[in-house]
């Protein structure tokens, strides 16, 4: 599955003008066995003191433990933007293929329409 998924993600990003480097967690040596320890390892390996993650992660995150490891956690509050679809009306959460087929390279502007937390704005370019 990875042989299909990774090239597709790279191509979707390229098409929208996203040039953020893509890496694999497996390329970073694992020194600890715990889930939270691994998160700390990954963030520290990329000099990322802020972890931006989905709200479901609240169920297993120990924020004090992560903070002690040098990682602050910010939970995502993504608000799915509406966009024009060929079928009329709007069907939410259809995926990137639907968005690209309806809006082409302008899809990135639609994705970025959801409010960005102030903690993530620092150093951000127009598209990334």
Backbone as numpy.savetxt, mean C-alpha at the origin, in Angstrom:
# Nx Ny Nz CAx CAy CAz Cx Cy Cz
1.60 -18.65 -8.85 0.79 -17.46 -8.85 1.65 -16.20 -8.85
2.77 -16.25 -8.11 3.65 -15.08 -8.05 4.21 -14.74 -9.44
4.38 -15.76 -10.28 4.91 -15.54 -11.63 3.97 -14.69 -12.47
2.70 -14.68 -12.16 1.72 -13.85 -12.86 1.48 -12.54 -12.11
1.33 -12.63 -10.80 0.94 -11.47 -10.00 1.98 -10.35 -10.01
3.22 -10.67 -9.78 4.26 -9.64 -9.69 4.42 -8.89 -11.01
4.55 -9.57 -12.16 4.64 -8.81 -13.41 3.41 -7.94 -13.68
2.22 -8.41 -13.29 1.02 -7.59 -13.48 1.07 -6.34 -12.62
1.46 -6.48 -11.37 1.56 -5.32 -10.49 2.57 -4.32 -11.04
3.71 -4.81 -11.49 4.74 -3.94 -12.06 4.21 -3.22 -13.29
3.49 -3.93 -14.14 2.96 -3.32 -15.36 1.86 -2.30 -15.05
0.97 -2.62 -14.12 -0.08 -1.66 -13.73 0.56 -0.38 -13.20
1.55 -0.53 -12.34 2.23 0.63 -11.77 2.91 1.44 -12.86
3.63 0.79 -13.75 4.31 1.49 -14.84 3.31 2.26 -15.70
2.20 1.64 -16.02 1.18 2.26 -16.87 0.63 3.53 -16.23
0.52 3.54 -14.90 0.00 4.72 -14.21 1.08 5.72 -13.84
2.33 5.41 -14.15 3.43 6.32 -13.86 3.99 6.20 -12.46
3.75 5.08 -11.80 4.28 4.86 -10.45 5.66 4.21 -10.59
6.65 4.81 -9.95 8.00 4.28 -10.06 8.58 3.83 -8.72
7.72 3.64 -7.73 8.16 3.18 -6.42 8.84 1.82 -6.55
10.02 1.66 -5.97 10.69 0.36 -6.04 9.86 -0.74 -5.38
9.91 -1.92 -5.94 9.20 -3.07 -5.40 10.23 -4.07 -4.91
10.04 -4.56 -3.70 10.96 -5.54 -3.13 10.19 -6.68 -2.50
10.91 -7.67 -2.06 10.31 -8.85 -1.45 10.80 -8.99 -0.02
9.88 -9.24 0.90 10.25 -9.45 2.29 11.22 -10.62 2.41
11.08 -11.59 1.53 11.95 -12.77 1.58 13.41 -12.43 1.31
13.68 -11.25 0.77 15.07 -10.86 0.51 15.75 -10.28 1.75
14.98 -10.07 2.80 15.52 -9.53 4.04 15.67 -10.67 5.05
16.88 -10.90 5.54 17.11 -12.03 6.46 16.18 -11.99 7.67
15.68 -13.15 8.02 14.80 -13.29 9.19 15.66 -13.70 10.38
15.62 -12.90 11.43 16.42 -13.19 12.62 15.54 -13.57 13.82
14.29 -13.19 13.76 13.34 -13.47 14.85 12.18 -14.30 14.30
11.49 -15.01 15.17 10.40 -15.86 14.69 9.02 -15.23 14.87
8.88 -14.25 15.74 7.58 -13.65 16.00 7.10 -12.74 14.87
5.79 -12.65 14.73 5.18 -11.82 13.68 5.55 -10.35 13.86
5.43 -9.85 15.07 5.75 -8.44 15.31 7.24 -8.18 15.16
8.07 -9.14 15.58 9.52 -9.00 15.38 9.84 -8.90 13.90
9.14 -9.68 13.09 9.39 -9.65 11.63 8.99 -8.29 11.05
7.89 -7.75 11.52 7.47 -6.42 11.06 8.55 -5.40 11.40
9.08 -5.47 12.61 10.15 -4.55 13.02 11.38 -4.74 12.13
11.75 -5.99 11.87 12.91 -6.27 11.00 12.71 -5.64 9.63
11.54 -5.85 9.05 11.28 -5.34 7.70 11.30 -3.82 7.66
10.66 -3.19 8.63 10.65 -1.73 8.67 12.06 -1.17 8.88
12.79 -1.75 9.81 14.15 -1.27 10.07 15.07 -1.48 8.86
14.90 -2.59 8.16 15.73 -2.86 6.99 15.52 -1.82 5.89
14.36 -1.22 5.86 14.04 -0.21 4.84 14.04 1.20 5.42
14.57 1.35 6.64 14.61 2.66 7.31 13.23 3.31 7.31
12.23 2.53 7.66 10.84 2.99 7.67 10.33 3.02 9.10
10.35 4.18 9.74 9.88 4.26 11.12 8.35 4.28 11.25
7.64 4.33 10.11 6.19 4.38 10.12 5.63 3.24 9.28
4.75 2.45 9.88 4.08 1.36 9.18 2.64 1.79 8.92
2.25 1.83 7.66 0.89 2.19 7.25 0.19 0.91 6.86
-0.80 0.50 7.65 -1.39 -0.82 7.46 -2.92 -0.75 7.56
-3.54 -1.81 7.14 -5.00 -1.88 7.15 -5.57 -2.00 8.55
-6.85 -1.65 8.71 -7.47 -1.66 10.03 -7.58 -3.06 10.66
-7.61 -4.12 9.87 -7.71 -5.48 10.42 -6.48 -5.84 11.25
-5.35 -5.17 11.01 -4.12 -5.47 11.75 -4.24 -5.09 13.23
-5.23 -4.30 13.57 -5.43 -3.93 14.98 -5.61 -5.18 15.86
-6.13 -6.25 15.26 -6.43 -7.45 16.04 -5.18 -8.16 16.55
-4.02 -7.92 15.96 -2.81 -8.60 16.42 -1.64 -7.66 16.70
-1.80 -6.40 16.46 -0.71 -5.45 16.68 -0.61 -5.07 18.15
0.60 -5.14 18.67 0.90 -4.61 20.00 1.68 -3.32 19.73
0.98 -2.21 19.78 1.56 -0.93 19.37 2.74 -0.52 20.24
2.68 -0.83 21.54 3.80 -0.50 22.42 5.04 -1.32 22.06
4.84 -2.59 21.74 5.96 -3.47 21.36 6.61 -2.95 20.08
5.79 -2.59 19.10 6.33 -2.08 17.84 7.04 -0.75 18.06
6.44 0.12 18.87 7.07 1.41 19.14 8.43 1.22 19.82
8.50 0.27 20.75 9.77 -0.04 21.41 10.81 -0.51 20.38
10.35 -1.16 19.31 11.23 -1.60 18.23 11.50 -0.53 17.19
11.00 0.68 17.43 11.28 1.80 16.53 10.27 1.98 15.41
9.09 1.36 15.54 8.09 1.43 14.47 6.78 2.01 15.02
6.38 3.13 14.44 5.07 3.72 14.74 4.07 3.15 13.73
2.84 2.89 14.18 1.82 2.30 13.31 0.72 3.32 13.03
0.37 3.44 11.77 -0.73 4.28 11.34 -1.71 3.38 10.60
-2.96 3.35 11.06 -3.96 2.49 10.44 -4.68 3.23 9.32
-4.81 2.54 8.22 -5.42 3.10 7.01 -6.92 3.29 7.20
-7.43 4.38 6.65 -8.86 4.65 6.61 -9.19 4.99 5.16
-8.99 4.00 4.29 -9.18 4.21 2.85 -10.65 4.41 2.53
-10.92 5.44 1.77 -12.29 5.71 1.31 -12.30 5.53 -0.20
-12.95 4.46 -0.61 -12.95 4.09 -2.03 -13.59 5.20 -2.86
-12.83 5.78 -3.80 -13.42 6.83 -4.64 -14.37 6.24 -5.68
-15.38 7.02 -6.02 -16.27 6.60 -7.10 -15.70 7.13 -8.42
-15.91 6.36 -9.48 -15.47 6.76 -10.80 -16.48 6.28 -11.83
-16.44 6.84 -13.00 -17.36 6.48 -14.06 -17.02 5.09 -14.58
-18.03 4.24 -14.67 -17.87 2.90 -15.23 -18.75 2.76 -16.47
-18.36 1.89 -17.37 -19.08 1.69 -18.63 -20.53 1.28 -18.43
-20.81 0.57 -17.36 -22.14 0.01 -17.15 -23.15 1.03 -16.62
-22.72 2.22 -16.29 -23.59 3.19 -15.65 -23.67 2.87 -14.17
-23.95 3.85 -13.37 -23.92 3.62 -11.93 -22.50 3.39 -11.47
-22.36 2.86 -10.26 -21.02 2.59 -9.74 -21.05 1.35 -8.89
-20.18 0.41 -9.22 -20.00 -0.82 -8.43 -18.64 -0.70 -7.74
-18.65 -0.61 -6.42 -17.43 -0.40 -5.63 -16.56 -1.65 -5.56
-15.26 -1.42 -5.35 -14.26 -2.46 -5.09 -14.15 -3.50 -6.21
-14.17 -3.03 -7.44 -14.08 -3.93 -8.58 -12.64 -4.33 -8.89
-11.67 -3.56 -8.46 -10.28 -3.90 -8.69 -9.62 -3.01 -9.73
-8.32 -3.13 -9.82 -7.51 -2.26 -10.66 -7.82 -2.43 -12.15
-8.16 -3.63 -12.58 -8.44 -3.84 -14.00 -9.66 -3.02 -14.43
-10.71 -3.01 -13.60 -11.90 -2.22 -13.92 -11.54 -0.74 -14.01
-10.79 -0.25 -13.04 -10.40 1.15 -13.04 -9.56 1.49 -14.27
-8.58 0.67 -14.59 -7.73 0.93 -15.75 -8.51 0.87 -17.06
-9.43 -0.06 -17.17 -10.22 -0.18 -18.41 -11.16 1.01 -18.59
-11.55 1.63 -17.50 -12.46 2.76 -17.59 -11.74 4.11 -17.67
-10.53 4.20 -17.12 -9.87 5.51 -17.04 -8.41 5.55 -17.48
-7.84 4.43 -17.87 -6.48 4.44 -18.39 -5.48 5.05 -17.42
-4.51 5.82 -17.96 -3.46 6.38 -17.11 -3.97 7.36 -16.05
-5.17 7.90 -16.22 -5.74 8.81 -15.23 -6.19 8.07 -13.96
-6.10 6.76 -13.98 -6.52 5.96 -12.83 -5.78 6.34 -11.55
-4.53 6.74 -11.67 -3.76 7.10 -10.48 -4.39 8.28 -9.77
-4.85 9.27 -10.51 -5.49 10.43 -9.88 -6.72 10.01 -9.09
-7.46 9.04 -9.60 -8.64 8.54 -8.90 -8.23 7.81 -7.63
-7.20 6.97 -7.72 -6.72 6.26 -6.54 -6.25 7.22 -5.44
-5.63 8.30 -5.86 -5.09 9.26 -4.90 -6.14 10.23 -4.37
-7.39 10.08 -4.80 -8.46 10.97 -4.35 -8.84 10.72 -2.90
-8.55 9.52 -2.37 -8.83 9.25 -0.96 -7.90 10.12 -0.11
-8.43 10.71 0.96 -7.58 11.58 1.79 -6.31 10.87 2.27
-5.21 11.60 2.24 -3.92 11.07 2.68 -3.63 11.56 4.09
-3.32 10.66 5.02 -2.97 11.10 6.38 -1.77 12.04 6.34
-1.78 13.09 7.16 -0.68 14.06 7.16 0.69 13.42 7.38
0.75 12.33 8.15 2.03 11.67 8.43 2.66 11.11 7.16
1.87 10.87 6.11 2.39 10.29 4.87 2.70 11.34 3.82
2.34 12.57 4.03 2.50 13.62 3.03 3.94 14.09 2.93
4.68 14.03 4.03 6.07 14.52 4.04 6.86 13.86 2.92
7.50 14.67 2.10 8.38 14.16 1.07 7.68 13.51 -0.11
6.38 13.57 -0.15 5.63 12.94 -1.23 5.67 13.80 -2.48
5.85 13.15 -3.62 5.80 13.86 -4.89 4.36 13.90 -5.36
4.10 14.45 -6.52 2.74 14.57 -7.03 2.06 13.20 -7.13
2.81 12.16 -7.45 2.23 10.83 -7.59 3.03 9.79 -6.83
3.19 9.96 -5.58 3.86 8.91 -4.83 4.50 9.44 -3.61
